[in-house]
Amino acid sequence: MMQATLDVKGMTCGHCESAVKGALENLEGVQTVNVNLDTGKVDVTYDDAVVTIDAMHEAVEDQGYDVVA
């Protein structure tokens, strides 16, 4: 398992947190997602043989949020 922290801009409320968390959890290979609204950081544990960082960025951006590289 790998660990990554995404820096997500635009999350302001519980709905934002749920949208980002749900989008990432729906990706095959993602194990856990922890969202910190205060910092905008999203910690993801994932299987890098199944899912890529780019796929995670795309899933978050599809929800209307920006991921800072």
Backbone as ProteinMPNN parsed JSONL, in Angstrom:
{"seq_chain_A": "MMQATLDVKGMTCGHCESAVKGALENLEGVQTVNVNLDTGKVDVTYDDAVVTIDAMHEAVEDQGYDVVA", "coords_chain_A": {"N_chain_A": [[0.838, -1.199, 0.0], [0.366, 2.249, -0.681], [0.861, 5.68, 0.334], [-0.579, 8.858, -0.016], [-0.821, 12.415, -0.045], [-3.173, 14.687, -0.929], [-3.527, 18.029, -1.984], [-6.209, 19.876, -1.74], [-8.169, 22.397, -3.123], [-10.884, 24.573, -2.378], [-12.705, 23.218, -0.789], [-15.184, 23.63, 1.621], [-17.131, 22.811, 3.4], [-19.126, 20.246, 5.058], [-20.47, 18.895, 3.037], [-18.746, 19.236, 0.882], [-16.545, 17.808, 1.817], [-17.673, 15.216, 1.917], [-18.218, 14.807, -0.814], [-15.668, 14.782, -2.013], [-14.426, 12.722, -0.571], [-16.135, 10.55, -1.194], [-15.821, 10.399, -3.996], [-13.164, 9.598, -4.22], [-13.154, 7.211, -2.726], [-14.674, 5.618, -4.379], [-12.99, 4.839, -6.358], [-11.328, 2.068, -7.704], [-8.953, 0.312, -5.859], [-8.365, 2.242, -3.995], [-7.953, 2.472, -0.57], [-8.279, 3.814, 2.019], [-9.57, 7.039, 2.97], [-8.948, 10.181, 4.255], [-10.162, 13.256, 5.114], [-9.228, 16.592, 5.725], [-10.77, 19.372, 6.425], [-9.95, 21.886, 7.389], [-7.259, 22.233, 6.636], [-7.276, 21.496, 4.005], [-6.134, 19.212, 3.174], [-5.971, 15.902, 1.931], [-5.638, 12.719, 2.866], [-4.687, 9.71, 1.421], [-4.79, 6.227, 1.242], [-3.622, 3.749, -0.835], [-3.528, 1.245, -3.492], [-0.944, 1.138, -5.583], [-0.667, -0.388, -7.811], [-3.096, -0.584, -8.899], [-4.497, 1.861, -8.976], [-3.864, 5.265, -9.989], [-2.128, 8.321, -9.071], [-2.847, 10.373, -10.779], [-5.404, 9.535, -11.58], [-6.755, 9.853, -9.187], [-6.561, 12.625, -8.845], [-8.11, 13.419, -11.045], [-10.626, 12.366, -10.332], [-11.269, 13.927, -8.086], [-11.231, 16.492, -9.237], [-13.341, 16.205, -11.008], [-15.432, 16.515, -9.294], [-15.507, 19.162, -8.946], [-13.474, 20.497, -7.623], [-10.18, 21.852, -7.073], [-7.005, 20.359, -7.443], [-3.917, 20.836, -6.088], [-0.808, 20.48, -7.487]], "CA_chain_A": [[0.0, 0.0, 0.0], [1.049, 3.538, -0.765], [0.182, 6.796, 1.002], [-0.423, 10.136, -0.694], [-1.603, 13.533, 0.478], [-3.594, 15.611, -1.977], [-3.836, 19.384, -1.516], [-7.439, 20.181, -2.481], [-8.67, 23.755, -2.911], [-12.306, 24.798, -2.613], [-13.57, 22.503, 0.163], [-15.558, 24.561, 2.687], [-18.187, 22.318, 4.289], [-19.285, 18.801, 5.146], [-20.848, 18.364, 1.73], [-17.499, 19.194, 0.102], [-15.778, 16.679, 2.355], [-18.339, 13.981, 1.476], [-18.07, 14.674, -2.262], [-14.285, 14.401, -2.299], [-14.193, 11.395, 0.008], [-16.893, 9.576, -1.971], [-15.218, 10.257, -5.319], [-11.931, 8.819, -4.08], [-13.478, 5.852, -2.265], [-15.259, 4.872, -5.489], [-11.93, 4.36, -7.244], [-10.789, 0.751, -7.358], [-7.578, 0.393, -5.376], [-8.271, 3.174, -2.863], [-8.297, 1.784, 0.675], [-8.811, 4.748, 3.008], [-9.527, 8.465, 2.638], [-9.168, 11.057, 5.399], [-10.228, 14.64, 4.652], [-9.11, 17.633, 6.733], [-11.314, 20.603, 5.824], [-9.205, 23.063, 7.837], [-5.999, 22.374, 5.901], [-7.471, 21.145, 2.608], [-5.339, 18.025, 2.884], [-6.697, 14.646, 1.844], [-4.717, 11.588, 2.943], [-5.241, 8.553, 0.725], [-4.016, 4.994, 1.211], [-4.068, 3.117, -2.08], [-2.701, 0.238, -4.145], [-0.452, 1.805, -6.786], [-0.759, -1.307, -8.949], [-4.483, -0.535, -9.37], [-4.965, 3.244, -9.196], [-2.775, 6.242, -10.068], [-2.351, 9.655, -8.503], [-3.576, 11.131, -11.796], [-6.819, 9.135, -11.516], [-7.303, 10.477, -7.983], [-6.716, 14.052, -9.164], [-9.248, 13.544, -11.96], [-11.861, 12.095, -9.58], [-11.535, 15.106, -7.253], [-11.539, 17.609, -10.122], [-14.678, 15.947, -11.546], [-16.389, 16.989, -8.286], [-15.484, 20.629, -8.962], [-12.417, 21.027, -6.754], [-8.846, 21.906, -7.666], [-5.933, 19.669, -6.75], [-2.657, 21.515, -6.313], [0.235, 19.47, -7.688]], "C_chain_A": [[0.872, 1.247, 0.0], [0.21, 4.589, -0.041], [0.444, 8.059, 0.204], [-1.271, 11.179, 0.007], [-1.891, 14.48, -0.673], [-3.924, 16.948, -1.333], [-5.01, 19.873, -2.356], [-7.942, 21.577, -2.109], [-10.178, 23.803, -3.178], [-13.241, 24.057, -1.674], [-13.882, 23.436, 1.333], [-16.533, 23.983, 3.702], [-18.221, 20.787, 4.278], [-19.676, 18.173, 3.824], [-19.617, 18.23, 0.832], [-16.67, 17.979, 0.516], [-16.355, 15.357, 1.855], [-18.146, 13.744, -0.015], [-16.674, 14.186, -2.628], [-14.008, 12.988, -1.798], [-14.89, 10.313, -0.816], [-16.279, 9.322, -3.335], [-13.964, 9.392, -5.249], [-12.216, 7.381, -3.66], [-14.071, 4.995, -3.372], [-14.214, 4.349, -6.471], [-11.429, 3.0, -6.766], [-9.33, 0.911, -6.964], [-7.386, 1.356, -4.222], [-8.775, 2.462, -1.612], [-8.951, 2.713, 1.695], [-8.646, 6.181, 2.524], [-9.836, 9.246, 3.908], [-9.067, 12.502, 4.931], [-10.105, 15.582, 5.848], [-9.557, 18.945, 6.095], [-10.484, 21.832, 6.175], [-7.955, 23.307, 7.004], [-6.167, 22.128, 4.403], [-6.694, 19.905, 2.194], [-6.219, 16.776, 2.899], [-5.663, 13.524, 1.807], [-5.391, 10.357, 2.349], [-4.266, 7.389, 0.838], [-4.54, 4.193, 0.035], [-3.063, 2.077, -2.571], [-2.235, 0.825, -5.476], [-0.396, 0.891, -8.007], [-2.139, -1.224, -9.599], [-4.92, 0.882, -9.748], [-3.771, 4.198, -9.183], [-3.153, 7.547, -9.373], [-3.156, 10.501, -9.493], [-5.068, 10.81, -11.775], [-7.49, 9.764, -10.299], [-7.531, 11.968, -8.217], [-7.957, 14.259, -10.023], [-10.57, 13.344, -11.224], [-12.251, 13.304, -8.728], [-11.946, 16.286, -8.128], [-12.913, 17.446, -10.771], [-15.776, 16.402, -10.582], [-16.386, 18.517, -8.189], [-14.432, 21.27, -8.082], [-11.08, 20.989, -7.477], [-7.863, 21.143, -6.79], [-4.634, 20.37, -7.108], [-1.566, 20.457, -6.391], [1.412, 19.684, -6.76]], "O_chain_A": [[1.95, 1.288, 0.592], [-0.99, 4.41, 0.168], [1.577, 8.304, -0.211], [-2.312, 10.865, 0.583], [-0.977, 15.006, -1.308], [-4.53, 16.996, -0.263], [-4.847, 20.238, -3.521], [-8.117, 21.893, -0.932], [-10.675, 23.149, -4.095], [-14.456, 24.242, -1.749], [-12.971, 23.971, 1.965], [-16.752, 24.582, 4.755], [-17.444, 20.135, 3.581], [-19.267, 17.053, 3.518], [-19.463, 17.241, 0.115], [-16.167, 17.231, -0.322], [-15.61, 14.479, 1.419], [-17.932, 12.609, -0.44], [-16.519, 13.286, -3.453], [-13.43, 12.166, -2.509], [-14.296, 9.273, -1.102], [-16.215, 8.18, -3.79], [-13.732, 8.553, -6.12], [-11.601, 6.445, -4.17], [-13.983, 3.769, -3.314], [-14.52, 3.511, -7.318], [-11.144, 2.806, -5.585], [-8.563, 1.574, -7.662], [-6.365, 1.305, -3.536], [-9.879, 1.918, -1.595], [-10.047, 2.434, 2.18], [-7.721, 6.502, 1.776], [-10.852, 9.01, 4.561], [-8.032, 12.93, 4.42], [-10.785, 15.405, 6.858], [-8.817, 19.553, 5.321], [-10.33, 22.728, 5.345], [-7.625, 24.453, 6.698], [-5.302, 22.507, 3.613], [-6.604, 19.585, 1.009], [-7.087, 16.614, 3.757], [-4.909, 13.392, 0.844], [-6.511, 10.005, 2.719], [-3.073, 7.535, 0.569], [-5.745, 3.977, -0.091], [-1.915, 2.035, -2.129], [-3.037, 0.992, -6.395], [-0.108, 1.348, -9.113], [-2.341, -1.725, -10.705], [-5.633, 1.071, -10.733], [-2.794, 3.979, -8.466], [-4.325, 7.831, -9.126], [-4.042, 11.255, -9.092], [-5.9, 11.703, -11.932], [-8.653, 10.163, -10.363], [-8.568, 12.51, -7.834], [-8.757, 15.159, -9.766], [-11.531, 14.075, -11.467], [-13.426, 13.663, -8.658], [-12.895, 17.0, -7.804], [-13.582, 18.44, -11.056], [-16.91, 16.644, -10.995], [-17.171, 19.096, -7.438], [-14.494, 22.471, -7.82], [-10.879, 20.185, -8.387], [-7.878, 21.259, -5.564], [-4.285, 20.487, -8.282], [-1.414, 19.64, -5.483], [2.377, 18.921, -6.8]]}, "name": "protein", "num_of_chains": 1, "seq": "MMQATLDVKGMTCGHCESAVKGALENLEGVQTVNVNLDTGKVDVTYDDAVVTIDAMHEAVEDQGYDVVA"}
